[in-house]
Amino acid sequence: VSGCAVRAEIMVNQFSAVKLGWALPRSQVAGGAITWTIGRVPTTAYKDLVLVGPALDGRTMTVTIENACPESSIEIPFGKEEFTGMSLTFIGHYDKTTPLEAPFSIAFAGGS
């Protein structure tokens, strides 16, 4: 996997070991515990990130970021007045076998 074409920042407000593991490529989650080994991230650790939600026109929008890997550390701000949660930033990477295909897709329910 090489190159970079798309970035997504997501916020989650319900914490779990699995969600914390998103930020740690090669992590293993078992029984609510996370184990992780420092080192080079193998291509097999890059996963597709699928985000589904309402578009501005009300249709369901599905955005898929292929070969996604976290770009930065986990950010968890705390506050009483504003909506807060765990923020993660992912980058989609080109696949070396298809370097001319962008590593993302966008689809709308009822047509693209």
Stockholm file with secondary structure:
# STOCKHOLM 1.0

chainA/1-112         VSGCAVRAEIMVNQFSAVKLGWALPRSQVAGGAITWTIGRVPTTAYKDLVLVGPALDGRTMTVTIENACPESSIEIPFGKEEFTGMSLTFIGHYDKTTPLEAPFSIAFAGGS
#=GR chainA/1-112 SS CEEEEEEEEEEESSCCHHHHHTTSTTCEEETTEEECCCSCCCGGGCEEEEEEEECTTSSEEEEEEEEEEECSCCBCCCCSSSCCCEEEEEEEEECTTCTTSCSEEEEETTCC
#=GC SS_cons         CEEEEEEEEEEESSCCHHHHHTTSTTCEEETTEEECCCSCCCGGGCEEEEEEEECTTSSEEEEEEEEEEECSCCBCCCCSSSCCCEEEEEEEEECTTCTTSCSEEEEETTCC
//
